[in-house]
Amino acid sequence: MPATPAAREAARRMQCSNHMKQIALAFHNYHDEHGHLPPAYTVDENGKPLHSWRVLILPWVEHTRLYQQIRLNEPWDSEHNRQFHEQVPSIFRCPSAPREASRCPTCLHTPLHVPGGTSYSVVIGAETPFPGSQPTSFADMSGGKASTIILVERRAPVNWMDPSQEIPFETAIRGINVDAMGIGSYHPGGGNVAFGNGSVRFIRNDIDVETLRAMPIRNEESDAPTR
């Protein structure tokens, strides 16, 4: 018997969750080797972003060869590095995200599909585990790894190598599927988020804003409604 649309989406949501668990594990393995999490992005001597955290964890998601081909001392969009823009590893894409070019009616000029687009971001800000180019460690999460968000889904895709398009804290805490450029997904009712202990939970659209606000912060504990 053919799978129903609901069953197919349930399978896609589970695969998305597995992608995020693998990325969270890559964060842990990176942390084990370097003593800290990957920064949200690297910068040049002038402070200009060079490369995204997604590039930095490539060796820990079984893409060492791709990592070795990218010139880390050049910007992500240099003449050499542009050739890798569409070589997005499948682990960085949610199976429920659109695969064909189309436009989001609530995202102004943001397309639902971009070449090399990724579905996953970190939340950046001084309050979060990803304050920018400065790395932090799990030890900084005084509220506990199990209650601190380290990875979220995003509804509006950006190129996987782009270091300048992570989700700002103030945008993230507006809600799930509320801000077109914030946390969101194509899963009905909410979106997946990963925590510092490696777990992934489905956070509903109706989560209380104050509860959500505490979750990306390194030193506060919070429980979110899940299903």
C-alpha positions as a Markdown table, in Angstrom:
| # | Residue | x | y | z |
|---|---|---|---|---|
| 1 | Met | 0.0 | 0.0 | 0.0 |
| 2 | Pro | 1.4 | 3.4 | -1.0 |
| 3 | Ala | 2.5 | 5.6 | 1.9 |
| 4 | Thr | 0.1 | 8.5 | 2.8 |
| 5 | Pro | 1.4 | 12.1 | 2.6 |
| 6 | Ala | 1.3 | 12.2 | 6.4 |
| 7 | Ala | 3.4 | 9.0 | 6.6 |
| 8 | Arg | 5.9 | 10.4 | 4.1 |
| 9 | Glu | 6.2 | 13.6 | 6.1 |
| 10 | Ala | 6.7 | 11.7 | 9.3 |
| 11 | Ala | 9.6 | 9.8 | 7.7 |
| 12 | Arg | 11.1 | 13.1 | 6.4 |
| 13 | Arg | 10.8 | 14.7 | 9.8 |
| 14 | Met | 12.6 | 11.7 | 11.3 |
| 15 | Gln | 15.4 | 11.9 | 8.7 |
| 16 | Cys | 15.7 | 15.6 | 9.4 |
| 17 | Ser | 16.1 | 14.8 | 13.1 |
| 18 | Asn | 18.8 | 12.3 | 12.3 |
| 19 | His | 20.6 | 14.9 | 10.2 |
| 20 | Met | 20.6 | 17.3 | 13.2 |
| 21 | Lys | 21.8 | 14.5 | 15.6 |
| 22 | Gln | 24.7 | 13.8 | 13.3 |
| 23 | Ile | 25.6 | 17.5 | 13.2 |
| 24 | Ala | 25.3 | 17.8 | 17.0 |
| 25 | Leu | 27.7 | 14.8 | 17.2 |
| 26 | Ala | 30.1 | 16.5 | 14.8 |
| 27 | Phe | 30.0 | 19.5 | 17.2 |
| 28 | His | 31.0 | 17.2 | 20.1 |
| 29 | Asn | 33.8 | 15.6 | 18.1 |
| 30 | Tyr | 35.1 | 19.0 | 17.0 |
| 31 | His | 34.9 | 20.0 | 20.7 |
| 32 | Asp | 36.9 | 16.9 | 21.7 |
| 33 | Glu | 39.7 | 17.8 | 19.3 |
| 34 | His | 39.8 | 21.6 | 19.7 |
| 35 | Gly | 38.6 | 22.1 | 23.3 |
| 36 | His | 35.7 | 24.3 | 22.1 |
| 37 | Leu | 32.7 | 24.4 | 19.7 |
| 38 | Pro | 33.3 | 25.6 | 16.2 |
| 39 | Pro | 32.8 | 29.4 | 16.0 |
| 40 | Ala | 29.8 | 30.5 | 14.0 |
| 41 | Tyr | 32.2 | 31.7 | 11.4 |
| 42 | Thr | 35.9 | 32.5 | 10.9 |
| 43 | Val | 37.2 | 35.9 | 10.1 |
| 44 | Asp | 40.1 | 37.5 | 8.3 |
| 45 | Glu | 42.5 | 40.0 | 9.8 |
| 46 | Asn | 39.9 | 42.8 | 9.3 |
| 47 | Gly | 37.2 | 40.9 | 11.0 |
| 48 | Lys | 35.3 | 40.0 | 7.8 |
| 49 | Pro | 33.6 | 36.6 | 7.9 |
| 50 | Leu | 35.4 | 34.0 | 5.8 |
| 51 | His | 33.8 | 30.6 | 6.4 |
| 52 | Ser | 30.8 | 29.1 | 8.1 |
| 53 | Trp | 30.8 | 26.5 | 10.9 |
| 54 | Arg | 29.4 | 24.1 | 8.3 |
| 55 | Val | 32.7 | 24.2 | 6.5 |
| 56 | Leu | 34.6 | 23.8 | 9.7 |
| 57 | Ile | 32.9 | 20.5 | 10.7 |
| 58 | Leu | 33.2 | 18.8 | 7.3 |
| 59 | Pro | 35.8 | 16.4 | 8.5 |
| 60 | Trp | 33.4 | 15.2 | 11.2 |
| 61 | Val | 30.5 | 14.6 | 8.8 |
| 62 | Glu | 32.5 | 12.4 | 6.4 |
| 63 | His | 33.5 | 15.1 | 4.0 |
| 64 | Thr | 37.2 | 15.5 | 4.6 |
| 65 | Arg | 38.0 | 15.5 | 0.9 |
| 66 | Leu | 35.7 | 18.5 | 0.3 |
| 67 | Tyr | 37.2 | 20.3 | 3.3 |
| 68 | Gln | 40.7 | 19.8 | 2.0 |
| 69 | Gln | 39.7 | 21.4 | -1.4 |
| 70 | Ile | 38.3 | 24.6 | 0.2 |
| 71 | Arg | 40.8 | 27.4 | 0.7 |
| 72 | Leu | 40.2 | 28.5 | 4.3 |
| 73 | Asn | 42.4 | 31.5 | 3.9 |
| 74 | Glu | 40.2 | 32.9 | 1.2 |
| 75 | Pro | 36.6 | 34.1 | 1.5 |
| 76 | Trp | 33.8 | 31.6 | 1.0 |
| 77 | Asp | 32.9 | 33.3 | -2.3 |
| 78 | Ser | 36.4 | 33.7 | -3.7 |
| 79 | Glu | 36.9 | 32.7 | -7.3 |
| 80 | His | 38.3 | 29.3 | -6.1 |
| 81 | Asn | 35.8 | 28.6 | -3.4 |
| 82 | Arg | 32.7 | 29.4 | -5.6 |
| 83 | Gln | 33.1 | 26.1 | -7.3 |
| 84 | Phe | 31.9 | 24.4 | -4.1 |
| 85 | His | 28.8 | 26.5 | -3.5 |
| 86 | Glu | 26.5 | 23.9 | -5.0 |
| 87 | Gln | 28.3 | 20.9 | -3.5 |
| 88 | Val | 26.2 | 21.0 | -0.3 |
| 89 | Pro | 26.4 | 17.8 | 1.7 |
| 90 | Ser | 23.0 | 16.2 | 2.0 |
| 91 | Ile | 23.3 | 16.2 | 5.8 |
| 92 | Phe | 22.8 | 20.0 | 5.7 |
| 93 | Arg | 19.4 | 19.8 | 4.0 |
| 94 | Cys | 16.1 | 18.9 | 5.5 |
| 95 | Pro | 14.2 | 16.3 | 3.3 |
| 96 | Ser | 11.0 | 18.4 | 3.7 |
| 97 | Ala | 12.5 | 21.5 | 2.2 |
| 98 | Pro | 11.5 | 22.4 | -1.4 |
| 99 | Arg | 13.8 | 21.1 | -4.1 |
| 100 | Glu | 12.5 | 23.2 | -6.9 |
| 101 | Ala | 13.0 | 27.0 | -7.5 |
| 102 | Ser | 10.0 | 28.9 | -6.0 |
| 103 | Arg | 9.3 | 32.0 | -4.0 |
| 104 | Cys | 8.1 | 32.3 | -0.4 |
| 105 | Pro | 5.0 | 34.7 | -0.4 |
| 106 | Thr | 5.9 | 35.9 | 3.2 |
| 107 | Cys | 9.7 | 36.1 | 2.7 |
| 108 | Leu | 9.8 | 39.2 | 0.4 |
| 109 | His | 12.6 | 38.3 | -2.1 |
| 110 | Thr | 13.8 | 35.2 | -0.3 |
| 111 | Pro | 13.5 | 32.1 | -2.4 |
| 112 | Leu | 12.4 | 28.8 | -1.0 |
| 113 | His | 15.1 | 27.0 | -2.9 |
| 114 | Val | 18.6 | 28.3 | -3.6 |
| 115 | Pro | 21.6 | 26.5 | -5.1 |
| 116 | Gly | 23.5 | 24.8 | -2.4 |
| 117 | Gly | 20.9 | 25.9 | 0.1 |
| 118 | Thr | 21.0 | 24.7 | 3.7 |
| 119 | Ser | 18.1 | 24.1 | 6.2 |
| 120 | Tyr | 20.2 | 24.4 | 9.4 |
| 121 | Ser | 21.6 | 27.3 | 11.3 |
| 122 | Val | 23.0 | 28.3 | 14.7 |
| 123 | Val | 21.6 | 31.2 | 16.7 |
| 124 | Ile | 24.2 | 33.9 | 17.0 |
| 125 | Gly | 24.5 | 36.5 | 19.7 |
| 126 | Ala | 26.5 | 37.3 | 22.9 |
| 127 | Glu | 24.0 | 35.3 | 24.9 |
| 128 | Thr | 24.3 | 32.1 | 22.8 |
| 129 | Pro | 26.9 | 29.3 | 22.3 |
| 130 | Phe | 27.8 | 31.1 | 19.0 |
| 131 | Pro | 28.7 | 34.7 | 19.7 |
| 132 | Gly | 30.4 | 35.1 | 16.3 |
| 133 | Ser | 34.0 | 34.4 | 15.6 |
| 134 | Gln | 34.8 | 33.7 | 19.2 |
| 135 | Pro | 34.4 | 30.0 | 20.2 |
| 136 | Thr | 32.8 | 28.8 | 23.4 |
| 137 | Ser | 32.8 | 25.5 | 25.1 |
| 138 | Phe | 30.2 | 23.2 | 26.6 |
| 139 | Ala | 31.6 | 24.2 | 30.0 |
| 140 | Asp | 30.1 | 27.7 | 29.4 |
| 141 | Met | 26.6 | 26.2 | 29.4 |
| 142 | Ser | 25.9 | 26.7 | 33.1 |
| 143 | Gly | 22.3 | 25.8 | 32.6 |
| 144 | Gly | 23.3 | 22.4 | 31.2 |
| 145 | Lys | 23.8 | 21.0 | 27.8 |
| 146 | Ala | 20.4 | 19.4 | 27.8 |
| 147 | Ser | 18.6 | 22.8 | 27.9 |
| 148 | Thr | 20.8 | 24.8 | 25.6 |
| 149 | Ile | 20.0 | 25.0 | 21.9 |
| 150 | Ile | 23.0 | 24.5 | 19.5 |
| 151 | Leu | 21.3 | 24.0 | 16.2 |
| 152 | Val | 17.9 | 25.0 | 14.6 |
| 153 | Glu | 16.0 | 24.6 | 11.4 |
| 154 | Arg | 15.5 | 27.5 | 9.1 |
| 155 | Arg | 12.6 | 27.9 | 6.6 |
| 156 | Ala | 14.4 | 30.4 | 4.3 |
| 157 | Pro | 17.5 | 28.7 | 2.9 |
| 158 | Val | 20.9 | 30.3 | 2.5 |
| 159 | Asn | 24.0 | 28.9 | 0.8 |
| 160 | Trp | 25.7 | 26.3 | 3.0 |
| 161 | Met | 29.0 | 28.1 | 2.8 |
| 162 | Asp | 27.8 | 31.6 | 3.5 |
| 163 | Pro | 29.1 | 32.7 | 6.9 |
| 164 | Ser | 27.0 | 35.8 | 7.2 |
| 165 | Gln | 23.5 | 34.4 | 7.3 |
| 166 | Glu | 23.1 | 32.7 | 10.7 |
| 167 | Ile | 20.0 | 33.6 | 12.7 |
| 168 | Pro | 20.4 | 36.4 | 15.2 |
| 169 | Phe | 19.2 | 35.8 | 18.8 |
| 170 | Glu | 16.5 | 38.5 | 18.6 |
| 171 | Thr | 15.1 | 37.0 | 15.4 |
| 172 | Ala | 15.2 | 33.5 | 16.7 |
| 173 | Ile | 13.2 | 34.2 | 19.9 |
| 174 | Arg | 10.2 | 35.7 | 18.0 |
| 175 | Gly | 8.8 | 32.2 | 17.6 |
| 176 | Ile | 8.8 | 29.1 | 15.5 |
| 177 | Asn | 7.6 | 29.8 | 11.9 |
| 178 | Val | 6.9 | 33.4 | 12.9 |
| 179 | Asp | 9.7 | 35.3 | 11.3 |
| 180 | Ala | 10.6 | 34.2 | 7.7 |
| 181 | Met | 14.3 | 34.6 | 8.5 |
| 182 | Gly | 14.1 | 33.0 | 11.9 |
| 183 | Ile | 13.6 | 29.5 | 13.2 |
| 184 | Gly | 11.2 | 27.5 | 11.1 |
| 185 | Ser | 10.6 | 24.4 | 9.0 |
| 186 | Tyr | 8.4 | 22.7 | 6.5 |
| 187 | His | 7.2 | 20.2 | 9.1 |
| 188 | Pro | 3.6 | 20.9 | 10.1 |
| 189 | Gly | 3.2 | 22.4 | 13.5 |
| 190 | Gly | 6.8 | 23.3 | 14.4 |
| 191 | Gly | 10.4 | 22.6 | 13.8 |
| 192 | Asn | 13.3 | 20.5 | 15.1 |
| 193 | Val | 16.1 | 21.9 | 17.3 |
| 194 | Ala | 19.2 | 20.2 | 18.7 |
| 195 | Phe | 20.6 | 20.7 | 22.2 |
| 196 | Gly | 24.0 | 20.6 | 23.6 |
| 197 | Asn | 23.7 | 17.0 | 24.9 |
| 198 | Gly | 23.1 | 15.9 | 21.3 |
| 199 | Ser | 19.3 | 15.3 | 21.6 |
| 200 | Val | 16.8 | 16.7 | 19.0 |
| 201 | Arg | 13.3 | 17.8 | 19.9 |
| 202 | Phe | 10.4 | 19.0 | 17.9 |
| 203 | Ile | 9.3 | 22.4 | 19.2 |
| 204 | Arg | 5.8 | 23.4 | 18.5 |
| 205 | Asn | 4.7 | 26.6 | 16.9 |
| 206 | Asp | 2.7 | 27.5 | 20.0 |
| 207 | Ile | 5.7 | 27.5 | 22.4 |
| 208 | Asp | 5.6 | 30.3 | 24.9 |
| 209 | Val | 8.0 | 33.1 | 23.8 |
| 210 | Glu | 9.6 | 33.5 | 27.2 |
| 211 | Thr | 10.3 | 29.7 | 27.2 |
| 212 | Leu | 11.8 | 30.0 | 23.8 |
| 213 | Arg | 13.9 | 33.0 | 24.7 |
| 214 | Ala | 15.8 | 31.1 | 27.4 |
| 215 | Met | 16.7 | 28.1 | 25.2 |
| 216 | Pro | 19.5 | 29.5 | 23.1 |
| 217 | Ile | 21.1 | 31.2 | 26.2 |
| 218 | Arg | 24.2 | 29.5 | 27.6 |
| 219 | Asn | 23.4 | 30.0 | 31.2 |
| 220 | Glu | 19.7 | 29.5 | 31.6 |
| 221 | Glu | 17.6 | 26.4 | 31.8 |
| 222 | Ser | 14.3 | 26.0 | 30.1 |
| 223 | Asp | 11.8 | 23.2 | 29.2 |
| 224 | Ala | 9.9 | 23.4 | 25.9 |
| 225 | Pro | 6.6 | 21.7 | 25.0 |
| 226 | Thr | 7.3 | 18.9 | 22.6 |
| 227 | Arg | 5.4 | 16.1 | 20.9 |
